[in-house]
Amino acid sequence: MIGATTTLIPRARIENLQRTGQPHLRPIYAAMNAGAGFLMVRQRSGRFDLPKRGAVVTIVGDDTDHALGPAGFHSKSMRRLLASARSVIVIASDIEPEAYASAAAGALLGFSSVIIETRPEQEGAWLDLVKREAPSAVLALWTVAEGTA
């Protein structure tokens, strides 16, 4: 699901993505094949709805050349999304395969997760939003090593 549009992906396509998709996303495709939902939210995509049932892995894509932080996303939709999450992972560094695998494993257990992909300059703004809107969620942060940003 992207923005307010729902896209159903045939099982054969999901199975193919498990084998050929980007390696860090393969665990999420496997969770989808087992019945979990997957939602991708892009910058300035507007209002979006959450699936009504089941565990969902959501990727919030704020890692473009110009990260917008929370201001680049529909605020009410983001509040609902974060409130529904059992865990939130903020990645402000390179791709971290363990983060995606962790979210997929949680989905297989019935827990929804949000992965926020951003850049170091927006890390603090995202952490502030997560702490405010999802205070009981498990929070993980991947950040750049000191002195390397």
Backbone as numpy.savetxt, mean C-alpha at the origin, in Angstrom:
# Nx Ny Nz CAx CAy CAz Cx Cy Cz
-8.01 -2.19 -8.01 -8.86 -1.02 -8.01 -7.96 0.21 -8.01
-8.19 1.13 -8.89 -7.42 2.36 -8.96 -8.41 3.51 -8.93
-8.22 4.45 -8.00 -9.18 5.54 -7.86 -10.53 4.96 -7.54
-11.56 5.38 -8.23 -12.90 4.89 -7.98 -13.29 3.78 -8.96
-12.35 3.28 -9.74 -12.63 2.28 -10.75 -12.20 0.91 -10.25
-13.09 -0.06 -10.39 -12.77 -1.42 -10.01 -12.38 -2.20 -11.26
-11.28 -2.91 -11.19 -10.83 -3.74 -12.29 -10.73 -5.17 -11.79
-11.47 -6.06 -12.40 -11.37 -7.47 -12.06 -10.32 -8.11 -12.95
-9.41 -8.81 -12.34 -8.31 -9.43 -13.07 -8.58 -10.93 -13.13
-8.60 -11.51 -14.31 -8.84 -12.95 -14.42 -7.78 -13.75 -13.66
-8.21 -14.87 -13.11 -7.30 -15.72 -12.32 -6.06 -16.11 -13.13
-6.20 -16.40 -14.40 -5.05 -16.78 -15.22 -4.03 -15.64 -15.28
-4.50 -14.41 -15.32 -3.59 -13.26 -15.35 -2.87 -13.13 -14.01
-3.59 -13.34 -12.92 -2.96 -13.27 -11.59 -1.90 -14.35 -11.45
-2.23 -15.56 -11.90 -1.26 -16.65 -11.83 -0.01 -16.32 -12.66
-0.20 -15.70 -13.81 0.93 -15.30 -14.64 1.76 -14.23 -13.92
1.10 -13.27 -13.29 1.81 -12.22 -12.56 2.62 -12.81 -11.39
2.12 -13.87 -10.77 2.88 -14.53 -9.70 4.24 -15.01 -10.20
4.30 -15.39 -11.46 5.54 -15.91 -12.04 6.37 -14.83 -12.72
5.73 -13.85 -13.35 6.44 -12.93 -14.22 6.39 -11.47 -13.78
5.57 -11.16 -12.81 5.44 -9.77 -12.37 6.68 -9.30 -11.64
6.67 -8.02 -11.28 7.80 -7.47 -10.54 8.03 -8.32 -9.29
9.26 -8.73 -9.05 9.53 -9.68 -7.95 8.98 -9.24 -6.60
9.06 -7.96 -6.26 8.58 -7.54 -4.95 7.06 -7.62 -4.83
6.35 -7.64 -5.96 4.88 -7.72 -5.92 4.36 -9.15 -6.01
5.20 -10.10 -6.32 4.74 -11.47 -6.49 4.04 -12.04 -5.26
4.50 -11.77 -4.02 3.75 -12.27 -2.86 2.33 -11.70 -2.79
2.16 -10.46 -3.23 0.82 -9.86 -3.22 -0.06 -10.54 -4.27
0.50 -10.84 -5.43 -0.26 -11.56 -6.46 -0.67 -12.94 -5.94
0.23 -13.59 -5.21 -0.10 -14.90 -4.64 -1.25 -14.77 -3.64
-1.23 -13.71 -2.82 -2.32 -13.49 -1.87 -3.62 -13.21 -2.62
-3.55 -12.48 -3.72 -4.74 -12.24 -4.53 -5.30 -13.55 -5.05
-4.42 -14.43 -5.49 -4.84 -15.73 -6.01 -5.55 -16.55 -4.94
-5.21 -16.27 -3.67 -5.83 -16.96 -2.55 -7.07 -16.21 -2.03
-7.43 -15.10 -2.68 -8.67 -14.41 -2.31 -8.52 -13.03 -1.71
-7.30 -12.57 -1.47 -7.12 -11.23 -0.91 -7.36 -10.18 -1.99
-7.70 -8.98 -1.54 -7.89 -7.87 -2.47 -6.61 -7.07 -2.62
-6.55 -6.30 -3.69 -5.40 -5.44 -3.95 -5.93 -4.12 -4.49
-5.47 -3.04 -3.88 -5.89 -1.70 -4.27 -4.64 -0.86 -4.48
-4.58 -0.17 -5.60 -3.47 0.73 -5.84 -4.04 2.14 -5.96
-3.48 3.07 -5.18 -3.94 4.45 -5.18 -2.79 5.32 -5.64
-3.03 6.10 -6.67 -2.00 6.98 -7.22 -2.25 8.42 -6.80
-1.21 9.23 -6.92 -1.33 10.65 -6.61 -2.49 11.26 -7.41
-3.20 12.16 -6.74 -4.28 12.93 -7.36 -5.34 12.06 -8.04
-5.53 10.85 -7.55 -6.53 9.97 -8.16 -7.94 10.26 -7.68
-8.07 11.13 -6.68 -9.40 11.47 -6.19 -9.93 10.47 -5.19
-11.22 10.57 -4.96 -11.91 9.73 -3.97 -11.82 8.26 -4.41
-11.67 7.38 -3.43 -11.69 5.96 -3.72 -12.41 5.23 -2.60
-12.98 4.09 -2.93 -13.70 3.26 -1.97 -12.87 2.02 -1.65
-13.09 1.51 -0.47 -12.43 0.27 -0.07 -13.33 -0.90 -0.38
-12.75 -2.05 -0.69 -13.58 -3.24 -0.86 -14.39 -3.47 0.41
-15.59 -3.98 0.24 -16.53 -4.13 1.37 -16.17 -5.27 2.30
-15.44 -6.26 1.80 -15.13 -7.40 2.67 -13.78 -7.99 2.30
-13.23 -8.72 3.26 -11.98 -9.40 3.03 -10.76 -8.54 3.26
-9.64 -9.20 3.37 -8.36 -8.52 3.57 -7.90 -7.89 2.26
-7.28 -6.72 2.39 -6.82 -5.98 1.22 -5.41 -5.47 1.48
-4.56 -5.58 0.48 -3.27 -4.92 0.49 -3.41 -3.69 -0.40
-3.13 -2.53 0.16 -3.22 -1.28 -0.59 -1.84 -0.68 -0.73
-1.49 -0.29 -1.94 -0.26 0.43 -2.19 -0.63 1.86 -2.53
-0.09 2.80 -1.75 -0.27 4.22 -1.99 1.00 4.69 -2.68
0.88 5.07 -3.95 2.04 5.41 -4.76 2.36 6.90 -4.74
3.25 7.27 -3.84 3.69 8.67 -3.73 5.20 8.75 -3.95
5.70 7.89 -4.79 7.16 7.83 -4.98 7.59 8.26 -6.38
6.83 9.18 -6.96 7.19 9.71 -8.27 8.33 10.72 -8.11
8.73 11.33 -9.20 9.81 12.33 -9.13 9.48 13.47 -8.18
8.21 13.75 -8.01 7.78 14.81 -7.09 6.75 14.24 -6.12
7.21 13.74 -4.99 6.31 13.20 -3.98 5.46 14.33 -3.42
4.16 14.09 -3.30 3.23 15.11 -2.82 2.88 14.96 -1.35
3.18 13.81 -0.78 2.78 13.56 0.60 1.28 13.37 0.68
0.73 13.36 1.89 -0.71 13.17 2.06 -1.56 14.17 1.30
-1.04 15.37 1.07 -1.81 16.40 0.37 -2.14 15.99 -1.07
-1.44 15.02 -1.62 -1.68 14.57 -2.99 -2.76 13.52 -3.11
-3.44 13.22 -2.00 -4.43 12.15 -1.97 -5.71 12.64 -1.31
-6.84 12.05 -1.69 -8.15 12.42 -1.14 -8.16 12.15 0.37
-8.30 13.21 1.15 -8.09 13.10 2.60 -9.10 12.17 3.29
-10.37 12.27 2.96 -11.36 11.41 3.62 -11.14 9.94 3.25
-10.82 9.69 1.99 -10.55 8.31 1.58 -9.32 7.76 2.29
-8.29 8.59 2.43 -7.08 8.15 3.13 -7.37 7.88 4.61
-8.18 8.71 5.23 -8.53 8.47 6.65 -9.24 7.13 6.80
-10.20 6.84 5.90 -10.93 5.56 5.97 -9.97 4.39 5.72
-9.09 4.56 4.74 -8.13 3.50 4.42 -7.25 3.19 5.63
-6.66 4.21 6.21 -5.75 3.99 7.34 -6.48 3.44 8.55
-7.70 3.88 8.77 -8.48 3.37 9.91 -8.78 1.88 9.76
-8.84 1.40 8.52 -9.17 -0.01 8.29 -7.95 -0.93 8.34
-6.76 -0.36 8.39 -5.53 -1.15 8.29 -5.09 -1.73 9.61
-4.65 -2.96 9.57 -4.07 -3.61 10.74 -2.58 -3.27 10.84
-1.97 -3.04 9.65 -0.57 -2.62 9.62 -0.38 -1.59 8.51
0.59 -0.71 8.75 0.94 0.31 7.77 2.46 0.29 7.63
2.91 0.25 6.39 4.33 0.22 6.08 4.65 1.45 5.26
5.58 2.25 5.73 6.01 3.43 4.99 7.40 3.13 4.44
7.52 3.20 3.11 8.80 2.95 2.46 9.27 4.25 1.85
10.31 4.83 2.42 10.89 6.08 1.92 12.32 5.82 1.44
12.52 4.65 0.89 13.84 4.24 0.41 13.63 3.40 -0.85
14.61 2.61 -1.19 14.47 1.70 -2.32 13.41 0.65 -2.03
13.06 -0.11 -3.04 12.10 -1.21 -2.87 12.61 -2.16 -1.80
11.73 -2.53 -0.90 12.06 -3.46 0.18 11.15 -4.69 0.06
11.61 -5.75 -0.60 10.75 -6.92 -0.83 10.10 -7.47 0.43
10.80 -7.39 1.57 10.24 -7.91 2.82 8.96 -7.20 3.21
8.86 -5.92 2.89 7.66 -5.16 3.24 6.44 -5.69 2.49
6.61 -5.96 1.21 5.51 -6.46 0.40 5.13 -7.89 0.81
6.14 -8.69 1.11 5.88 -10.06 1.56 5.14 -10.06 2.89
5.50 -9.14 3.78 4.84 -9.04 5.07 3.37 -8.66 4.91
3.10 -7.69 4.06 1.71 -7.28 3.82 0.90 -8.43 3.21
1.51 -9.16 2.28 0.82 -10.29 1.66 0.54 -11.38 2.69
1.50 -11.66 3.56 1.29 -12.67 4.60 0.15 -12.27 5.52
0.09 -10.99 5.88 -1.01 -10.52 6.71 -2.35 -10.70 6.03
-2.40 -10.42 4.73 -3.65 -10.58 3.98 -4.10 -12.04 3.98
-3.16 -12.96 3.88 -3.51 -14.37 3.93 -4.09 -14.77 5.28
-3.74 -14.02 6.32 -4.29 -14.26 7.66 -5.56 -13.45 7.91
-5.96 -12.64 6.93 -7.20 -11.88 7.06 -7.03 -10.44 7.50
-5.80 -9.93 7.49 -5.53 -8.57 7.94 -5.22 -7.65 6.76
-5.81 -6.48 6.76 -5.54 -5.50 5.72 -4.31 -4.68 6.06
-3.53 -4.37 5.03 -2.30 -3.59 5.19 -2.25 -2.48 4.16
-1.56 -1.42 4.53 -1.31 -0.31 3.61 0.20 -0.15 3.49
0.66 -0.08 2.25 2.07 0.20 1.97 2.10 1.58 1.32
2.80 2.50 1.96 2.93 3.86 1.42 4.34 3.98 0.84
4.40 4.10 -0.49 5.67 4.28 -1.17 5.87 5.79 -1.36
6.93 6.32 -0.79 7.16 7.77 -0.87 8.64 8.06 -1.01
8.97 9.32 -0.92 10.36 9.76 -0.97 10.73 10.33 0.40
12.02 10.41 0.71 12.43 10.86 2.05 11.85 12.21 2.47
11.67 13.13 1.52 11.17 14.45 1.90 9.72 14.43 2.39
8.98 13.36 2.12 7.59 13.28 2.59 7.40 12.24 3.70
8.47 11.61 4.11 8.39 10.58 5.14 7.71 11.09 6.41
8.13 12.24 6.91 7.56 12.79 8.14 6.09 13.09 8.04
5.66 13.65 6.92 4.23 13.97 6.74 3.39 12.69 6.75
3.88 11.64 6.10 3.15 10.38 6.10 3.11 9.76 7.49
4.24 9.80 8.20 4.26 9.24 9.56 3.28 9.98 10.46
3.21 11.29 10.35 2.27 12.07 11.15 0.83 11.64 10.86
0.50 11.48 9.57 -0.86 11.07 9.21 -1.17 9.67 9.74
-0.25 8.75 9.58 -0.48 7.37 10.04 -0.67 7.34 11.55
0.16 8.05 12.29 0.04 8.06 13.75 -1.29 8.65 14.20
-1.79 9.62 13.44 -3.05 10.27 13.80 -4.26 9.40 13.41
-4.23 8.81 12.22 -5.40 8.10 11.69 -5.41 6.59 11.95
-4.27 6.02 12.27 -4.19 4.58 12.52 -3.33 4.31 13.76
-3.71 4.90 14.90 -2.86 4.80 16.08 -2.66 3.38 16.61
-3.58 2.47 16.32 -3.42 1.11 16.85 -2.82 0.16 15.81
-2.57 0.63 14.59 -1.96 -0.23 13.57 -0.49 -0.45 13.87
0.00 -1.60 13.48 1.43 -1.87 13.55 2.08 -1.02 12.46
3.12 -0.29 12.83 3.78 0.61 11.89 5.21 0.15 11.64
5.57 0.05 10.36 6.95 -0.27 9.98 7.43 0.83 9.05
8.69 1.19 9.20 9.28 2.25 8.39 10.58 1.77 7.78
10.69 1.93 6.46 11.95 1.73 5.76 12.38 3.09 5.28
13.55 3.52 5.70 14.04 4.85 5.37 15.47 4.75 4.84
15.95 5.83 4.28 17.33 5.82 3.78 18.29 5.89 4.95
19.46 5.31 4.76 20.49 5.36 5.80 20.95 6.80 5.99
21.24 7.16 7.21 21.68 8.52 7.52 22.88 8.89 6.67
22.81 10.08 6.08 23.91 10.58 5.28 23.90 10.13 3.82
22.88 9.36 3.42 22.85 8.88 2.04 21.76 9.52 1.21
20.91 10.33 1.81 19.78 10.93 1.06 20.25 12.11 0.25
